[in-house]
Amino acid sequence: MDLTLQADETQIAAMASEMLASEAGLDRWFREDADVAAEERRLRALAAELGWIGFGAPAEVGGSEASIVEEAVLFREVGRFLAPLSLLAGATAARVAGPELAARIVAGEAPVGLVVPRDAGRLWRLGSGDGALALQVEGERLTLLEADWTVATCLDPTTAAQCASLTSVRIVAEADRPDEARRFGLLAAAQQLGLA
């Protein structure tokens, strides 16, 4: 069994790396005027334009239907350049949401943050300093939520964070499909590999 990347997968990695090196060099976080929210909006717009948010999404919502391997290769490069978590959350949410909302997510018009464990009646969201959507992953269940988020402080200066009262949270879509949860886990691992 050959586990090395195929030519098209290598080409995806090279293209993503080249684009991110020119548009999202790591030196951007060393500038005094670094604005996490503005940077995230800029990179989300670029990723949407390049088709990265919808890379693995169905064609009917504007996606490219890339394989999981191709998408993982892309997210490894995304991680290497400290691109926002909202790209990962959006890529997964585009496969969970209804067609109309999924198309808006793929187009970069509906940003999606990533929910982390709740705390004392609040829900925390990482990534996506704007918008109302958040993806929650619990075991094999993926839930797309909408809430009224307020800005919170994050220990990581490159990541936007928000919190919301559980009373303001509304479920937009749910998927209890192990394959989608595993796909999210693989893409998250690929992004973390890039970070490493």
N, C-alpha and C positions, 0 to 999 in steps of 0.2 A: 504494500500500500504506500503510495506516494503522498506525503503530507505537506510537501512544499507548495508554495503559492504557484498557481498557473499564470500564464502570461497576462491574461486579462485582469487578474487580481493584482498582480504586480503593477500593472498600468494604473489601476484605481488608486493604489497606495501612492504611487509617484505623482499622479495628478493632484491628489488631495494634499500631499506634503508640499508640493510646489506652490499651490494656491495659498495654503495656510502660512507658509514661510513668508510670502510676499504681503499677505493681508493681516496676519495675526502673529507676528513674531513675538517671542516671549518678552522682549524688551518693552513691550507695551505696558507691562505691569510695574516697570521701574520708573515710569514717568510720574512726576509730582501731581499732575492733573488727571491721573487715571480715573475714569468714571465707569464703574462696573456695569451699571444699568445701560448706559449709552453704548458701551462696548458690546454688551450682549445683544442689544437691538441691532447693531450694525452687523455682527456676525450671523445672527439669525436671518436677517434679510439676505445676506450673501449666500448662506446655506440653502435658503429657499430658492433663490435664483439659480443656483447650481443643481438643484434637485436632490440635495442631500437629506432633507427632512423626510421626503417621500421616497427615498431610494428603495426601501423594501416594501412600500405601500402598494396596494392594488392600483392598476392603471385607471380604473373608473374614478378615482379620487385625485388623479394627477400624479400618481406614483410611477416608479420604474420597474417594480416587481423584481428587484435584485435578489439574488440568493442570500441566505443568511451568512455565508462565508464572505461574499462580496461586501455585505453591509458591515460585518465585523472588521474587515480590513479597513474600511472607511473610518469606523469609529476608533480604531487603534490610532489612526493619524489625528483624528479630532482630539483625542486625549493627549497626544504628544505636544499639542499646541495650546493646552489648557482652554479649549473651547467650552462654551457653557453647557451645563447639564440639561438645559432646556432643549437642546438638539436631540439628546437621547430620549427625553420624556416625550417630545413631539413626535419623533419617529415611531415610538411605541403607541402613543395615543392615536396616531393616524390609522393604525390597524384595529383600534378598539371603537373609535367614535363612529357615529352614523355618517353616511356619505357626504352630506352637506358640510358638517363640521370638520370631517376629515380633510376635505378639499381645502378648507380655510387654514387648517393646521399645516398642511403640505405647502401651501402658498406663503407661509410665514405670517399670516394675518391673525392667527389665534395662538399666541404663545402658551406653552405648557410648562409648568414647573414640576418638580418631583417632591412628593410628600414624604416626610420622614416621620418616625413615630410620634404620636401625640403626647402632650404633656399638660396635665391639669386643665382639661377642658378646652385645650387649644390644639390646632393642627399647624404643623410647620411645613413650609414649602421652600425648597432650594431652587435657585435658578429662576429665570423669567421675572424680572423686576416689575413687569407690567402684565396686564391681562388678569383674567379670573380663573383660568383653568389649572388643574394640577392632577398628576397621575399618581395614584396610590397603588403600591404593589404589596400584597399580603399573601404569601404562599403562592398558590396558583391562581389567585384572583387579581385581576387588574380592574381598577375603578377610576374613571375619569370624573373628577369633582370640579365644582364651581363654587367659589366663596368670595367674600369680601376680605381681601388681604391687606394687612398693614405692614410697613417696613420693619424689619427686625435686624439686629446685629448678628453677623456671622463671624465665626473665628477665622474663616478663610476669606481674605480680602478680595479674592478673585471671584467670589460667588455671592450673588444677590440672595437675600433671605427675607421671608415674610412669615407672618403668623395670622391665624384667623380663629375666631371662636367656633367651636363645633356647631353651635346653633345657627351659624350662617352658611353651613356647608350643604350643597345640593348635589345629588348624584346625577350626572349627565349620561354616562354609559358604563356598562359593566361587561366584563368578559371572564368567564370561569373556564378558560381553556388553558390547560397545562402547556401546550405548545407556545402560546403567546407569552406566558410568564417565563418560560425557559428561554425564549428568544430575547426577551428583555435582559435576563440574567447574563446571557452570552454577550450581548452588546455592551452591557455595563462592565463586564470583565474585560472586554476588548479595550474600552475607553480607559479603564484603570491600568491595563498593560501599557498603553501609550503614556499615561501619566508616570508610570514607573520608569 
